[in-house]
Each structure stands twice: as C-alpha cells, then as structure tokens.
C-alpha cells in the first residue's frame, strides 16, 4: 500500500532545502548544491517530486532515492511511471510527457523503478509550530490538522498530485487558512511564486528558458 504522509523532526543540526521539479536535470542539481554549500552530513534536501521524464538523466535522478539526505514526495510523473509498470497506462502515453527513457526499458527494470516510487509518500511535514513547512507535489486545500490526518479522499489525493486550480487562479487562497508554508511544484512558473500558503518552485528545469530552483523555507532564500 502506498504511504501517504511522513513526518520529519526539525533539523537542529543543519539546514533544510526544497528543490523544484527535477525532471532528470541531475548535473544542474549538483551544481546548485555546490553553490549553496550543501553539507550532506547535516543538511537535508526535500523534493516536490517529478524526478523523472523530459530531462537528460531520469534513471540517475532516481538514485537520489538512495541518499539518506534526500526526501522526495510522489509527483505525477512518478505516478505515471507506476501506472505504466502496472499496465494501467500505455507506454505511448508516457512518451507523450517525456517518458521515452522508461517506455522501452526491460520490464524487470521498469518494475524495480516502480517499486521505489510506489514507496514515496504524497506529503512530507517538517518540524512543528511556526517553523513548520509542508512538501507536496501539486496543491492542497485545508488546514495543517486536516493534512496531518493522512486520510485523504480520492479527490484530495488526485489534487495532491495533479491539481492546478490555485496557481491558475481558479480557487480561493482563503481555503488554505490554517495551512503552514507548503512547497509545491507541478506547474512551471517563471520564478518562485507564493499564492495562499503555497510556494510554487517548479521553474521548468528541463526547458531551454527554464531553470532549477532550490529554496530554504526557514529563511525564504531562493537559488
């Protein structure tokens, strides 16, 4: 059964960062981590998901799941990988969203990747009190208390992975009253953008005009 929610204590030894949708741009991530002085012994990197597809190195990106300092949530591209592996979506549909790298993999290799992304939670909650922040892929409407239940209807689960209403101006940000700062990706934006409780940090790493973004929730800094 897919895990839903994972709580992490506050990082009292180092810094916490969140990276936007990676889409296989591993070399860019390495350069950014160097620029921010990331210390793998003390710091943590949280990911809003979409490690794979569209960019140059999806399989290498999945190796981040082995790093004890990296904590990823399930994005829609991980969801698609899983669906194709289980025969619930065609490989051609995956190719249509940048999944060429995986659509022709030997079945056993694809299943191995799917097993790993199936183990990813939909939500990560970091710390508590005023310094708390949340990480999820797309969007959530409700309070911290409602998020913390880990009991989501199919509609809410769909929104966690696929939702775009908030960033497209189709939903009232007031529906997020009582929700801590929540770092999300899914919908590319020109620059990190705050709407309601959410901080949208997918800046189109795979696109010629895009870039990869890392943020530090505690300070509000962006790179």
Backbone torsions as a table, in degrees:
resi	resn	phi	psi	omega
1	UNK	NA	133.3	-178.2
2	UNK	-65.1	128.5	175.4
3	UNK	-66.7	156.1	-174.4
4	UNK	-114.7	-47.0	-170.4
5	UNK	-134.7	137.4	177.7
6	UNK	-132.7	128.0	177.9
7	UNK	-98.8	137.9	175.7
8	UNK	-123.0	134.8	175.4
9	UNK	-67.5	161.0	175.6
10	UNK	-59.3	147.7	179.2
11	UNK	-88.7	102.2	-178.3
12	UNK	-90.1	-8.0	-176.7
13	UNK	-98.9	-25.5	-175.3
14	UNK	-152.7	-150.9	-175.6
15	UNK	-110.7	155.2	175.2
16	UNK	-115.7	131.9	178.4
17	UNK	-123.6	158.2	174.0
18	UNK	-129.1	132.8	179.7
19	UNK	-109.0	143.2	178.1
20	UNK	-73.8	-175.8	-177.9
21	UNK	-53.3	120.9	-172.7
22	UNK	-84.2	-43.4	178.8
23	UNK	48.3	47.7	172.3
24	UNK	76.2	6.7	-177.1
25	UNK	-88.5	64.2	-171.6
26	UNK	-70.2	-39.3	-180.0
27	UNK	-62.8	-37.8	177.9
28	UNK	-64.6	-40.7	177.9
29	UNK	-61.9	-45.3	180.0
30	UNK	-57.7	-43.1	-179.8
31	UNK	-64.4	-41.3	179.4
32	UNK	-65.1	-42.4	179.1
33	UNK	-61.7	-36.7	176.0
34	UNK	-65.3	-42.8	-177.7
35	UNK	-62.6	-36.0	-177.3
36	UNK	-88.8	0.0	180.0
37	UNK	68.4	39.3	-177.5
38	UNK	-62.6	129.1	179.9
39	UNK	-111.1	104.4	-174.9
40	UNK	-63.8	-17.4	179.3
41	UNK	-80.3	-21.5	-175.4
42	UNK	-128.1	-31.1	-175.3
43	UNK	-89.9	162.1	176.2
44	UNK	-128.2	146.0	175.3
45	UNK	-118.0	121.1	174.2
46	UNK	-102.0	145.8	-178.6
47	UNK	-122.7	137.4	178.3
48	UNK	-79.9	5.9	177.6
49	UNK	98.0	-174.2	-173.7
50	UNK	58.5	55.4	172.8
51	UNK	-66.6	-29.2	-166.4
52	UNK	-112.7	170.7	174.2
53	UNK	78.3	151.7	172.9
54	UNK	74.6	-41.5	-178.0
55	UNK	-93.0	-171.0	-168.3
56	UNK	-84.1	-17.5	-167.9
57	UNK	-144.4	64.5	-176.1
58	UNK	-66.3	-43.9	-179.0
59	UNK	-65.0	-37.8	176.2
60	UNK	-64.6	-38.4	178.3
61	UNK	-60.6	-36.5	179.7
62	UNK	-65.3	-20.3	177.0
63	UNK	-65.6	-18.2	175.5
64	UNK	-60.2	-25.1	179.8
65	UNK	-65.4	-16.4	178.5
66	UNK	-90.3	-8.5	-175.9
67	UNK	-86.0	125.3	-176.7
68	UNK	-66.1	-16.7	-178.8
69	UNK	-94.5	-2.0	-176.2
70	UNK	-112.9	129.1	-175.3
71	UNK	-129.8	115.3	-168.9
72	UNK	-113.0	145.1	168.2
73	UNK	-104.1	162.8	-177.3
74	UNK	-78.1	125.0	175.6
75	UNK	-104.2	177.2	-178.6
76	UNK	-67.5	-27.3	178.7
77	UNK	-75.2	-32.2	170.4
78	UNK	-67.0	-37.5	177.4
79	UNK	-60.7	-43.8	179.9
80	UNK	-65.4	-42.9	176.1
81	UNK	-53.5	-46.9	-179.6
82	UNK	-63.7	-42.9	-179.4
83	UNK	-62.9	-42.0	178.5
84	UNK	-64.9	-42.4	179.8
85	UNK	-59.3	-35.7	-178.3
86	UNK	-90.6	6.1	177.8
87	UNK	74.2	17.4	-179.1
88	UNK	-95.7	-3.9	177.5
89	UNK	-148.7	144.8	-176.0
90	UNK	-78.2	147.5	175.1
91	UNK	-57.5	-33.2	179.4
92	UNK	-63.5	-37.2	177.0
93	UNK	-63.6	-36.9	178.0
94	UNK	-67.2	-42.3	177.3
95	UNK	-57.0	-34.7	-178.0
96	UNK	-64.1	-18.3	177.9
97	UNK	-118.4	27.6	172.9
98	UNK	91.9	18.2	-177.5
99	UNK	-95.2	23.3	-179.1
100	UNK	-54.9	-37.6	-177.9
101	UNK	-57.8	-34.6	-174.2
102	UNK	-101.5	-21.4	-173.5
103	UNK	-64.5	-25.7	-178.4
104	UNK	-108.5	12.6	178.1
105	UNK	-67.2	150.7	171.2
106	UNK	-56.8	142.2	-175.7
107	UNK	-52.7	-40.7	-176.8
108	UNK	-66.0	-33.6	178.8
109	UNK	-72.3	-41.4	177.6
110	UNK	-62.1	-43.2	179.6
111	UNK	-62.8	-36.4	178.9
112	UNK	-65.0	-42.8	177.0
113	UNK	-64.3	-41.3	-179.1
114	UNK	-62.8	-39.8	179.6
115	UNK	-61.0	-34.7	-179.0
116	UNK	-73.7	-42.7	-179.7
117	UNK	-74.1	-26.1	176.4
118	UNK	-65.8	-19.6	179.7
119	UNK	-86.1	-1.3	-178.3
120	UNK	-82.8	138.4	175.8
121	UNK	-75.4	163.6	175.2
122	UNK	-83.3	-27.6	-173.7
123	UNK	-137.7	139.1	169.1
124	UNK	-123.6	133.3	178.9
125	UNK	-114.5	126.7	-174.9
126	UNK	-117.3	121.6	178.0
127	UNK	73.0	-167.8	177.5
128	UNK	-151.4	175.7	-179.5
129	UNK	67.1	-155.9	-176.3
130	UNK	-61.9	-26.0	-177.8
131	UNK	-86.9	-3.1	-178.9
132	UNK	-62.2	144.8	166.6
133	UNK	-142.9	158.2	-178.9
134	UNK	-116.1	152.8	174.6
135	UNK	-130.1	126.0	174.2
136	UNK	-151.7	170.7	-170.1
137	UNK	-79.8	-49.9	-168.4
138	UNK	-116.4	-72.3	179.9
139	UNK	-162.6	159.5	177.7
140	UNK	-149.8	136.4	174.8
141	UNK	-115.2	123.5	-178.1
142	UNK	147.7	-170.5	-178.4
143	UNK	-100.9	170.5	173.1
144	UNK	-57.0	-41.7	-178.4
145	UNK	-60.8	-39.4	178.9
146	UNK	-71.4	-37.6	176.9
147	UNK	-64.5	-38.6	-175.2
148	UNK	-69.1	-15.4	179.5
149	UNK	-64.9	-31.1	-175.5
150	UNK	67.4	8.2	179.8
151	UNK	-111.0	100.8	-173.2
152	UNK	-117.9	138.2	175.2
153	UNK	-67.4	162.3	175.8
154	UNK	-54.7	-36.2	179.5
155	UNK	-65.6	-43.1	179.4
156	UNK	-67.2	-41.9	178.4
157	UNK	-60.1	-43.2	177.7
158	UNK	-59.6	-41.7	-178.9
159	UNK	-67.7	-36.3	178.7
160	UNK	-59.0	-31.7	-175.9
161	UNK	-100.5	-35.1	-169.7
162	UNK	-119.0	-10.5	-169.4
163	UNK	-64.7	143.4	177.1
164	UNK	-136.4	5.2	-172.0
165	UNK	-59.9	-42.8	-176.2
166	UNK	-63.7	-50.7	-175.9
167	UNK	-69.5	-24.1	178.6
168	UNK	-91.1	5.5	176.9
169	UNK	75.3	21.2	-176.8
170	UNK	-100.4	2.6	-178.7
171	UNK	-138.9	151.5	-179.1
172	UNK	-79.9	118.5	177.5
173	UNK	-58.1	-20.4	177.9
174	UNK	-62.5	-17.7	177.4
175	UNK	-70.4	-5.8	178.7
176	UNK	-106.5	14.8	175.5
177	UNK	-59.0	132.1	-177.9
178	UNK	89.0	6.3	178.2
179	UNK	-105.8	128.5	177.5
180	UNK	-67.1	167.8	175.6
181	UNK	-48.0	127.8	-174.0
182	UNK	-128.0	113.3	-178.5
183	UNK	-85.8	128.9	-176.0
184	UNK	-140.1	167.6	176.1
185	UNK	-130.5	-125.0	172.5
186	UNK	76.3	-53.7	-178.4
187	UNK	-106.6	115.7	-178.1
188	UNK	-62.6	137.9	175.6
189	UNK	-127.7	157.4	-177.8
190	UNK	-66.3	-35.3	179.6
191	UNK	-148.9	156.6	178.9
192	UNK	-50.0	133.7	-171.5
193	UNK	-134.7	132.6	177.0
194	UNK	-102.2	126.6	174.7
195	UNK	-134.8	123.3	-175.5
196	UNK	59.4	-131.6	178.6
197	UNK	-86.6	-8.8	-171.8
198	UNK	-92.1	147.5	174.8
199	UNK	-118.8	104.7	-178.3
200	UNK	-83.1	121.3	-172.5
201	UNK	-127.3	15.4	172.0
202	UNK	-84.5	107.4	-179.7
203	UNK	-111.3	30.6	170.2
204	UNK	68.1	52.7	-175.7
205	UNK	-54.4	-34.3	-174.6
206	UNK	-80.8	-16.7	-172.9
207	UNK	-85.8	147.9	178.9
208	UNK	-55.6	-34.7	-178.5
209	UNK	-95.5	2.0	-176.4
210	UNK	-98.5	-175.6	177.7
211	UNK	-157.7	165.1	175.7
212	UNK	-92.6	138.0	-178.9
213	UNK	-117.8	137.7	169.5
214	UNK	-121.5	137.9	177.7
215	UNK	-125.5	157.4	173.9
216	UNK	-117.9	102.6	-175.2
217	UNK	-55.9	-35.9	-175.9
218	UNK	-62.6	-38.6	-175.7
219	UNK	-104.6	-18.1	-175.1
220	UNK	81.2	5.8	-179.5
221	UNK	-74.3	151.4	177.2
222	UNK	-131.6	150.8	175.9
223	UNK	-132.8	NA	NA
